[in-house]
Amino acid sequence: MSKAKELREMNDEQLTAELNQTQQELFRLRFQASTEKLDAPSNLTKLRRTIARIKTLQHERRLAGVE
């Protein structure tokens, strides 16, 4: 789980890889939650926020490239 500052230092390929990894981890945690074997439910929220941060940075970079 990365902070926004750490994410901003990554290049586009690293951000994409981090996004894929985080989405896979979120999927695993959701599966655990459905089988009631999830230890820390707060991790779901943290992962969703990390995914949102990454997507926001990717969108900002796309907009900066258009201008």
MOPAC internal coordinates of N, CA, C and O (Angstrom, degrees):
PM7 1SCF
backbone

  N    0.0000 0     0.00 0     0.00 0    0    0    0
  C    1.4293 1     0.00 0     0.00 0    1    0    0
  C    1.5127 1   108.68 1     0.00 0    2    1    0
  O    1.2310 1   121.91 1   -61.06 1    3    2    1
  N    1.2782 1   113.96 1   118.94 1    3    2    1
  C    1.4482 1   120.53 1  -170.32 1    5    3    2
  C    1.5172 1   111.80 1  -106.02 1    6    5    3
  O    1.2310 1   121.92 1   -30.35 1    7    6    5
  N    1.2975 1   113.94 1   149.65 1    7    6    5
  C    1.4527 1   120.02 1   173.19 1    9    7    6
  C    1.5178 1   108.63 1   -82.39 1   10    9    7
  O    1.2310 1   120.52 1   -17.40 1   11   10    9
  N    1.3096 1   116.60 1   162.60 1   11   10    9
  C    1.4554 1   121.46 1  -178.15 1   13   11   10
  C    1.5279 1   110.85 1   -62.36 1   14   13   11
  O    1.2310 1   119.96 1   143.07 1   15   14   13
  N    1.3226 1   117.69 1   -36.93 1   15   14   13
  C    1.4599 1   121.21 1  -179.79 1   17   15   14
  C    1.5243 1   110.26 1   -62.94 1   18   17   15
  O    1.2310 1   120.34 1   136.58 1   19   18   17
  N    1.3191 1   116.95 1   -43.42 1   19   18   17
  C    1.4624 1   121.14 1   179.09 1   21   19   18
  C    1.5265 1   110.60 1   -64.89 1   22   21   19
  O    1.2310 1   120.46 1   141.40 1   23   22   21
  N    1.3211 1   116.72 1   -38.60 1   23   22   21
  C    1.4546 1   120.82 1  -179.73 1   25   23   22
  C    1.5198 1   111.15 1   -67.52 1   26   25   23
  O    1.2310 1   120.01 1   142.50 1   27   26   25
  N    1.3316 1   117.59 1   -37.50 1   27   26   25
  C    1.4672 1   120.85 1  -179.19 1   29   27   26
  C    1.5262 1   111.62 1   -65.77 1   30   29   27
  O    1.2310 1   120.11 1   154.33 1   31   30   29
  N    1.3372 1   117.40 1   -25.67 1   31   30   29
  C    1.4587 1   121.21 1  -179.80 1   33   31   30
  C    1.5242 1   112.27 1   -78.21 1   34   33   31
  O    1.2310 1   119.84 1   166.27 1   35   34   33
  N    1.3191 1   117.90 1   -13.73 1   35   34   33
  C    1.4561 1   121.66 1  -178.96 1   37   35   34
  C    1.5250 1   110.62 1   -81.03 1   38   37   35
  O    1.2310 1   121.12 1   -27.34 1   39   38   37
  N    1.3487 1   115.46 1   152.66 1   39   38   37
  C    1.4609 1   118.77 1   174.19 1   41   39   38
  C    1.5337 1   108.84 1   -86.43 1   42   41   39
  O    1.2310 1   120.33 1    -1.17 1   43   42   41
  N    1.3199 1   116.98 1   178.83 1   43   42   41
  C    1.4645 1   121.32 1  -173.98 1   45   43   42
  C    1.5241 1   112.87 1   -62.01 1   46   45   43
  O    1.2310 1   120.29 1   138.87 1   47   46   45
  N    1.3348 1   117.05 1   -41.13 1   47   46   45
  C    1.4661 1   120.15 1  -179.51 1   49   47   46
  C    1.5261 1   111.42 1   -65.49 1   50   49   47
  O    1.2310 1   120.85 1   139.21 1   51   50   49
  N    1.3295 1   115.98 1   -40.79 1   51   50   49
  C    1.4581 1   120.05 1   178.76 1   53   51   50
  C    1.5254 1   110.75 1   -65.62 1   54   53   51
  O    1.2310 1   120.37 1   140.66 1   55   54   53
  N    1.3328 1   116.90 1   -39.34 1   55   54   53
  C    1.4653 1   120.32 1   178.07 1   57   55   54
  C    1.5173 1   111.05 1   -63.04 1   58   57   55
  O    1.2310 1   120.50 1   137.98 1   59   58   57
  N    1.3320 1   116.64 1   -42.02 1   59   58   57
  C    1.4610 1   120.55 1   179.23 1   61   59   58
  C    1.5233 1   110.66 1   -63.69 1   62   61   59
  O    1.2310 1   120.37 1   137.37 1   63   62   61
  N    1.3241 1   116.90 1   -42.63 1   63   62   61
  C    1.4580 1   121.07 1   178.71 1   65   63   62
  C    1.5345 1   110.67 1   -64.29 1   66   65   63
  O    1.2310 1   120.63 1   137.88 1   67   66   65
  N    1.3216 1   116.41 1   -42.12 1   67   66   65
  C    1.4677 1   121.07 1   178.39 1   69   67   66
  C    1.5290 1   110.58 1   -63.73 1   70   69   67
  O    1.2310 1   120.44 1   139.73 1   71   70   69
  N    1.3239 1   116.77 1   -40.27 1   71   70   69
  C    1.4606 1   120.91 1   178.17 1   73   71   70
  C    1.5235 1   110.66 1   -62.14 1   74   73   71
  O    1.2310 1   120.29 1   132.99 1   75   74   73
  N    1.3231 1   117.05 1   -47.01 1   75   74   73
  C    1.4698 1   120.48 1   179.42 1   77   75   74
  C    1.5214 1   111.52 1   -61.15 1   78   77   75
  O    1.2310 1   120.65 1   136.25 1   79   78   77
  N    1.3199 1   116.37 1   -43.75 1   79   78   77
  C    1.4618 1   120.86 1  -179.80 1   81   79   78
  C    1.5253 1   110.88 1   -63.67 1   82   81   79
  O    1.2310 1   120.27 1   136.60 1   83   82   81
  N    1.3129 1   117.08 1   -43.40 1   83   82   81
  C    1.4643 1   121.51 1  -179.14 1   85   83   82
  C    1.5227 1   110.97 1   -66.49 1   86   85   83
  O    1.2310 1   120.26 1   140.16 1   87   86   85
  N    1.3351 1   117.11 1   -39.84 1   87   86   85
  C    1.4616 1   120.32 1   178.20 1   89   87   86
  C    1.5246 1   111.27 1   -64.98 1   90   89   87
  O    1.2310 1   119.96 1   141.28 1   91   90   89
  N    1.3301 1   117.68 1   -38.72 1   91   90   89
  C    1.4587 1   120.79 1   177.75 1   93   91   90
  C    1.5228 1   111.01 1   -65.92 1   94   93   91
  O    1.2310 1   120.79 1   139.50 1   95   94   93
  N    1.3227 1   116.10 1   -40.50 1   95   94   93
  C    1.4591 1   119.95 1   178.25 1   97   95   94
  C    1.5286 1   110.94 1   -65.06 1   98   97   95
  O    1.2310 1   120.44 1   139.41 1   99   98   97
  N    1.3323 1   116.77 1   -40.59 1   99   98   97
  C    1.4622 1   121.12 1   177.43 1  101   99   98
  C    1.5288 1   110.32 1   -61.72 1  102  101   99
  O    1.2310 1   120.36 1   138.75 1  103  102  101
  N    1.3267 1   116.92 1   -41.25 1  103  102  101
  C    1.4602 1   120.94 1   178.09 1  105  103  102
  C    1.5277 1   110.49 1   -60.09 1  106  105  103
  O    1.2310 1   120.72 1   134.44 1  107  106  105
  N    1.3448 1   116.23 1   -45.56 1  107  106  105
  C    1.4742 1   119.54 1   179.16 1  109  107  106
  C    1.5232 1   111.80 1   -61.67 1  110  109  107
  O    1.2310 1   120.77 1   138.49 1  111  110  109
  N    1.3295 1   116.13 1   -41.51 1  111  110  109
  C    1.4657 1   119.07 1   179.90 1  113  111  110
  C    1.5221 1   111.58 1   -67.57 1  114  113  111
  O    1.2310 1   120.15 1   142.43 1  115  114  113
  N    1.3328 1   117.32 1   -37.57 1  115  114  113
  C    1.4678 1   119.56 1   177.39 1  117  115  114
  C    1.5312 1   110.20 1   -63.90 1  118  117  115
  O    1.2310 1   120.74 1   141.52 1  119  118  117
  N    1.3074 1   116.18 1   -38.48 1  119  118  117
  C    1.4633 1   119.85 1   178.49 1  121  119  118
  C    1.5218 1   109.95 1   -64.56 1  122  121  119
  O    1.2310 1   120.25 1   136.88 1  123  122  121
  N    1.3300 1   117.13 1   -43.12 1  123  122  121
  C    1.4634 1   120.93 1   177.02 1  125  123  122
  C    1.5257 1   110.75 1   -62.42 1  126  125  123
  O    1.2310 1   120.40 1   141.20 1  127  126  125
  N    1.3142 1   116.84 1   -38.80 1  127  126  125
  C    1.4610 1   120.65 1  -179.83 1  129  127  126
  C    1.5231 1   110.85 1   -65.08 1  130  129  127
  O    1.2310 1   120.44 1   143.85 1  131  130  129
  N    1.3176 1   116.77 1   -36.15 1  131  130  129
  C    1.4615 1   119.23 1  -179.60 1  133  131  130
  C    1.5213 1   111.88 1   -71.71 1  134  133  131
  O    1.2310 1   120.41 1   154.19 1  135  134  133
  N    1.3249 1   116.82 1   -25.81 1  135  134  133
  C    1.4696 1   119.80 1   177.72 1  137  135  134
  C    1.5232 1   111.27 1   -96.48 1  138  137  135
  O    1.2310 1   120.63 1  -171.62 1  139  138  137
  N    1.3434 1   116.40 1     8.38 1  139  138  137
  C    1.4607 1   123.73 1   175.54 1  141  139  138
  C    1.5247 1   113.09 1    61.62 1  142  141  139
  O    1.2310 1   120.01 1  -143.97 1  143  142  141
  N    1.3145 1   117.58 1    36.03 1  143  142  141
  C    1.4562 1   121.19 1   177.19 1  145  143  142
  C    1.5223 1   111.65 1  -120.91 1  146  145  143
  O    1.2310 1   120.70 1  -153.24 1  147  146  145
  N    1.3206 1   116.26 1    26.76 1  147  146  145
  C    1.4583 1   121.33 1  -177.81 1  149  147  146
  C    1.5279 1   109.10 1   -88.44 1  150  149  147
  O    1.2310 1   120.89 1   -53.22 1  151  150  149
  N    1.3387 1   115.89 1   126.78 1  151  150  149
  C    1.4629 1   120.54 1  -177.51 1  153  151  150
  C    1.5332 1   112.09 1   -81.37 1  154  153  151
  O    1.2310 1   120.58 1   136.35 1  155  154  153
  N    1.3319 1   116.50 1   -43.65 1  155  154  153
  C    1.4657 1   120.54 1  -176.21 1  157  155  154
  C    1.5286 1   110.33 1  -126.93 1  158  157  155
  O    1.2310 1   120.00 1   -84.83 1  159  158  157
  N    1.3188 1   117.61 1    95.17 1  159  158  157
  C    1.4621 1   120.64 1  -179.72 1  161  159  158
  C    1.5268 1   113.50 1   -61.73 1  162  161  159
  O    1.2310 1   119.86 1   157.47 1  163  162  161
  N    1.3130 1   117.86 1   -22.53 1  163  162  161
  C    1.4666 1   120.48 1  -179.86 1  165  163  162
  C    1.5257 1   111.81 1   -66.81 1  166  165  163
  O    1.2310 1   119.90 1   160.19 1  167  166  165
  N    1.3226 1   117.80 1   -19.81 1  167  166  165
  C    1.4644 1   120.53 1   178.35 1  169  167  166
  C    1.5241 1   111.70 1   -65.10 1  170  169  167
  O    1.2310 1   120.00 1   150.74 1  171  170  169
  N    1.3286 1   117.60 1   -29.26 1  171  170  169
  C    1.4566 1   120.68 1   177.48 1  173  171  170
  C    1.5318 1   110.29 1   -61.60 1  174  173  171
  O    1.2310 1   120.80 1   134.89 1  175  174  173
  N    1.3068 1   116.08 1   -45.11 1  175  174  173
  C    1.4626 1   120.95 1   179.86 1  177  175  174
  C    1.5207 1   111.02 1   -65.84 1  178  177  175
  O    1.2310 1   120.49 1   137.82 1  179  178  177
  N    1.3273 1   116.66 1   -42.18 1  179  178  177
  C    1.4613 1   120.66 1  -179.71 1  181  179  178
  C    1.5241 1   110.86 1   -61.98 1  182  181  179
  O    1.2310 1   120.47 1   137.44 1  183  182  181
  N    1.3205 1   116.71 1   -42.56 1  183  182  181
  C    1.4640 1   120.09 1  -179.64 1  185  183  182
  C    1.5242 1   111.39 1   -67.56 1  186  185  183
  O    1.2310 1   120.14 1   139.32 1  187  186  185
  N    1.3306 1   117.35 1   -40.68 1  187  186  185
  C    1.4660 1   119.84 1   178.06 1  189  187  186
  C    1.5214 1   110.82 1   -61.60 1  190  189  187
  O    1.2310 1   120.34 1   139.94 1  191  190  189
  N    1.3252 1   116.96 1   -40.06 1  191  190  189
  C    1.4615 1   120.38 1   178.99 1  193  191  190
  C    1.5207 1   111.69 1   -67.91 1  194  193  191
  O    1.2310 1   120.39 1   142.19 1  195  194  193
  N    1.3339 1   116.87 1   -37.81 1  195  194  193
  C    1.4604 1   120.30 1   177.19 1  197  195  194
  C    1.5210 1   110.47 1   -63.55 1  198  197  195
  O    1.2310 1   120.41 1   137.54 1  199  198  197
  N    1.3277 1   116.81 1   -42.46 1  199  198  197
  C    1.4597 1   121.19 1   178.06 1  201  199  198
  C    1.5277 1   109.74 1   -61.62 1  202  201  199
  O    1.2310 1   120.27 1   138.06 1  203  202  201
  N    1.3064 1   117.09 1   -41.94 1  203  202  201
  C    1.4636 1   120.79 1   179.16 1  205  203  202
  C    1.5248 1   111.08 1   -64.25 1  206  205  203
  O    1.2310 1   119.94 1   140.05 1  207  206  205
  N    1.3352 1   117.72 1   -39.95 1  207  206  205
  C    1.4636 1   120.85 1   177.76 1  209  207  206
  C    1.5256 1   111.10 1   -61.82 1  210  209  207
  O    1.2310 1   120.85 1   134.83 1  211  210  209
  N    1.3373 1   115.97 1   -45.17 1  211  210  209
  C    1.4591 1   120.25 1  -178.83 1  213  211  210
  C    1.5237 1   110.58 1   -63.20 1  214  213  211
  O    1.2310 1   120.51 1   134.57 1  215  214  213
  N    1.3238 1   116.63 1   -45.43 1  215  214  213
  C    1.4644 1   119.74 1  -179.86 1  217  215  214
  C    1.5218 1   111.30 1   -64.84 1  218  217  215
  O    1.2310 1   119.86 1   144.82 1  219  218  217
  N    1.3197 1   117.87 1   -35.18 1  219  218  217
  C    1.4571 1   121.69 1   177.54 1  221  219  218
  C    1.5239 1   110.33 1   -64.91 1  222  221  219
  O    1.2310 1   120.27 1   135.98 1  223  222  221
  N    1.3292 1   117.09 1   -44.02 1  223  222  221
  C    1.4621 1   120.36 1   178.38 1  225  223  222
  C    1.5214 1   111.33 1   -63.57 1  226  225  223
  O    1.2310 1   120.43 1   138.78 1  227  226  225
  N    1.3201 1   116.79 1   -41.22 1  227  226  225
  C    1.4618 1   120.04 1   178.61 1  229  227  226
  C    1.5268 1   110.54 1   -62.82 1  230  229  227
  O    1.2310 1   120.39 1   139.75 1  231  230  229
  N    1.3228 1   116.86 1   -40.25 1  231  230  229
  C    1.4600 1   120.89 1   179.10 1  233  231  230
  C    1.5279 1   110.60 1   -66.42 1  234  233  231
  O    1.2310 1   120.21 1   137.04 1  235  234  233
  N    1.3328 1   117.20 1   -42.96 1  235  234  233
  C    1.4665 1   121.08 1   177.94 1  237  235  234
  C    1.5239 1   110.77 1   -59.19 1  238  237  235
  O    1.2310 1   120.68 1   138.39 1  239  238  237
  N    1.3246 1   116.31 1   -41.61 1  239  238  237
  C    1.4643 1   119.95 1  -179.23 1  241  239  238
  C    1.5097 1   111.39 1   -68.54 1  242  241  239
  O    1.2310 1   120.12 1   143.29 1  243  242  241
  N    1.3266 1   117.38 1   -36.71 1  243  242  241
  C    1.4761 1   120.49 1   176.89 1  245  243  242
  C    1.5238 1   109.69 1   -63.89 1  246  245  243
  O    1.2310 1   120.19 1   136.78 1  247  246  245
  N    1.3192 1   117.25 1   -43.22 1  247  246  245
  C    1.4581 1   121.05 1   179.59 1  249  247  246
  C    1.5124 1   111.23 1   -65.94 1  250  249  247
  O    1.2310 1   119.94 1   141.86 1  251  250  249
  N    1.3080 1   117.73 1   -38.14 1  251  250  249
  C    1.4690 1   121.37 1   179.37 1  253  251  250
  C    1.5315 1   110.48 1   -67.13 1  254  253  251
  O    1.2310 1   120.57 1   147.79 1  255  254  253
  N    1.3313 1   116.51 1   -32.21 1  255  254  253
  C    1.4519 1   120.17 1   179.66 1  257  255  254
  C    1.5099 1   112.79 1   -74.20 1  258  257  255
  O    1.2310 1   119.83 1   153.25 1  259  258  257
  N    1.3132 1   117.92 1   -26.75 1  259  258  257
  C    1.4676 1   122.37 1  -179.15 1  261  259  258
  C    1.5146 1   110.51 1   -73.72 1  262  261  259
  O    1.2310 1   120.37 1   142.20 1  263  262  261
  N    1.3113 1   116.91 1   -37.80 1  263  262  261
  C    1.4711 1   121.32 1  -175.17 1  265  263  262
  C    1.5000 1   111.87 1   -73.06 1  266  265  263
  O    1.2310 1   120.10 1   180.00 1  267  266  265

